[in-house]
Every structure is written in C-alpha cells, then in structure tokens.
Amino acid sequence: ITLAIVALSLFLVSPGNTFADPETTNCLYPSQADRFGLTVHAYHEINEFNVTPLMARSYLNWRADMTPSHPNAMSYHFMVRVSEGGHSPSASELQIIALNNPGSTWIIGNEGDVIWQDNTTPAAYARAYHSAYTAIKSVDPNARFVINGVAQVSPLRLAWLDQVWDSYRATYGTT
C-alpha cells in the first residue's frame, strides 16, 4: 500500500529547545507541532487517513479547494498552479475561494523550475504570481503568501529564483 501522505516540512527540534512566547513576540511557530505539515496526494482527501497520530498542524493537496477539510483543526495551505499562460484557479475563482477562507496561506506555484511540474519561465512565474497575489489580496488583505519551492537548491535553480525576482521588480516596480 502506498501511503499518500508525506512530510511537507519538518524542522528537527531538540527536546531542550524552547519556543518564543507568541503573546510577546512575532513567533511563527508557537509550538513544535506548528513546524510539521503534510501533503496529501491530489487524488485523495485528507479525511481518508487517520492523521491524528502525526500531530501535524497543516496540510496541502496541491489544489485550492473552496471548502477544505480541517481535521484536528489543521490549517489548509492553498496552492495556485502556474503555467506559461497564467495560473489555475483563475483570478475570479481565487477571489471567491479567498472570500470564503480569509487569512489563509497561499502557495503560488509548485516547482516552476521543473519541466514535469509547473515548468514556467521566470518571467511567466512573476506574471502569474502577481496576478494571483493581487486577485487574492483585493478581497483578503490578511492572506499570506509563499513562493513556489525549487526542486533542489543548485546554482541553476538559484539563478531561476534570481530571474523571477528581477523580472517581478522590472515589471511591477517592487519586490
């Protein structure tokens, strides 16, 4: 049996470490569980699995679901897929989803630097990011954003990210 849930992000923390008090600091991870998330294969739903023993606080499924499940009060990270032609869901669909899920985290793209994933040029990624960002922010000023990850950190992939940054700044006059 293939397990469709894999670790999204896990930062090893030694038992002696303490976390900043979220009441007095700008701490993103007030508990160790906040540092662990899951991915669910796009053809499955998280409710198909008993995720309770994993104690994760967030998950994604490479989609932007209108009404995502929140088992064990897990956060859902929305993913907007990008391409040379733009992004999916469309800007109007993103606005509807964002209105129904205020304050959410949005991941724009999935490995845009990889031919078998989103496979976009840096300029196309910058355009898609800007379009998705402005559509979502226009209806949800508290939305949070994450750029797509790269498949593997290498000089070539870092150059791709630099070109995205430069393209965005040249096109929109801001970072």
C-alpha positions in Angstrom: 0.0 0.0 0.0 1.3 3.4 -0.9 0.8 6.0 1.7 -0.4 9.2 0.1 0.7 11.4 3.0 4.3 12.5 3.1 6.1 15.1 5.2 5.8 18.6 3.9 8.1 20.3 6.3 9.8 19.1 9.4 12.4 21.0 11.3 14.1 18.9 13.8 14.0 20.4 17.3 15.9 19.0 20.2 13.9 18.4 23.4 15.7 21.1 25.2 14.7 23.9 22.8 12.0 26.3 23.9 9.9 28.4 21.7 9.2 32.1 21.9 6.1 33.3 23.6 3.6 34.1 20.8 2.0 36.8 23.0 5.1 38.8 23.3 7.0 38.1 20.0 6.3 37.8 16.3 6.7 34.0 16.5 5.6 31.9 13.6 5.8 28.7 15.4 4.5 28.9 19.0 4.6 25.1 19.4 6.7 22.3 17.9 3.6 20.9 16.2 3.3 24.1 14.1 6.5 23.2 12.4 5.2 20.0 10.9 2.8 19.7 7.9 1.6 17.1 5.5 0.9 16.7 1.8 -1.9 14.6 0.6 -1.8 13.2 -3.0 -4.0 15.3 -5.2 -6.3 12.3 -6.0 -7.0 11.7 -2.3 -8.7 13.6 0.5 -7.1 14.1 3.9 -10.2 12.6 5.6 -9.3 9.2 4.0 -6.4 8.9 6.5 -6.1 8.9 10.3 -3.8 11.8 10.7 -4.3 12.2 14.4 -1.2 10.3 15.4 1.0 12.5 13.2 0.2 15.6 15.2 0.6 17.9 12.2 -0.9 21.4 12.2 -1.2 22.0 8.5 -1.5 20.2 5.1 -1.8 20.8 1.4 -3.0 18.8 -1.5 -1.6 20.8 -4.5 -5.1 22.4 -5.0 -7.1 25.4 -3.9 -10.3 23.8 -2.5 -13.3 26.0 -1.9 -14.1 24.3 1.4 -11.1 22.4 2.6 -11.4 19.9 5.5 -9.7 20.8 8.7 -9.2 17.5 10.6 -7.9 18.1 14.1 -8.1 21.8 13.4 -5.3 21.6 10.8 -4.7 24.6 8.6 -5.0 24.1 4.9 -2.5 25.7 2.6 -4.0 26.6 -0.8 -1.9 26.0 -3.9 -2.2 28.0 -7.1 -0.7 26.2 -10.0 1.2 28.3 -12.5 2.0 27.9 -16.2 3.3 29.9 -19.1 -0.3 31.1 -19.7 -1.1 32.2 -16.2 -2.5 30.3 -13.2 -5.2 28.0 -12.1 -7.7 28.6 -10.5 -8.4 31.8 -12.4 -8.3 35.3 -10.7 -12.1 35.4 -10.2 -12.1 31.9 -8.8 -9.3 32.8 -6.4 -11.3 35.7 -5.2 -14.3 33.6 -4.4 -12.1 31.0 -2.6 -10.3 33.7 -0.7 -13.5 35.4 0.4 -14.6 32.0 1.8 -11.3 31.3 3.6 -10.0 34.6 5.0 -6.4 34.9 6.4 -5.3 31.7 4.6 -1.8 30.8 3.4 -1.4 30.6 -0.4 1.5 28.8 -2.1 1.9 30.2 -5.6 3.2 27.5 -7.9 4.8 24.1 -7.5 8.4 23.8 -8.6 8.1 26.2 -11.5 11.7 25.4 -12.4 10.8 21.7 -13.2 9.7 20.5 -16.6 7.3 17.9 -15.2 5.8 20.3 -12.6 4.7 23.8 -13.3 7.5 24.4 -15.8 7.5 28.2 -16.2 10.0 30.7 -17.2 10.9 33.2 -14.6 9.0 36.0 -16.4 5.9 33.8 -16.6 6.1 32.9 -13.0 6.4 36.5 -12.0 3.3 37.4 -14.0 1.3 34.5 -12.6 2.4 35.3 -9.0 1.4 39.0 -9.4 -1.9 38.1 -10.9 -2.8 35.6 -8.1 -1.4 37.8 -5.4 -3.4 40.9 -6.5 -6.6 38.9 -7.0 -6.4 37.3 -3.5 -5.2 40.5 -1.7 -8.0 42.5 -3.3 -10.6 40.6 -1.3 -8.4 39.3 1.7 -5.8 41.8 3.0 -4.8 39.2 5.6 -3.9 36.5 3.2 -0.3 35.2 3.4 1.8 34.1 0.5 4.6 31.6 -0.2 6.6 31.4 -3.5 6.9 28.0 -5.1 9.7 25.8 -3.9 12.5 24.7 -6.2 13.2 21.0 -6.8 16.7 21.1 -5.5 18.9 24.0 -4.4 21.6 24.4 -7.0 23.3 27.3 -8.8 20.9 26.8 -11.7 17.8 26.8 -9.5 19.0 29.8 -7.5 19.6 31.6 -10.8 16.0 30.8 -11.8 14.8 32.4 -8.5 17.0 35.5 -9.0 15.5 35.9 -12.5 12.0 35.6 -11.0 12.9 38.4 -8.5 14.5 40.6 -11.2 11.6 40.0 -13.6 9.0 40.9 -11.0 10.8 44.0 -9.9 11.4 45.2 -13.6 7.7 44.6 -14.5 5.9 45.8 -11.3 8.4 48.2 -9.8 8.5 46.4 -6.4 9.8 43.3 -4.9 
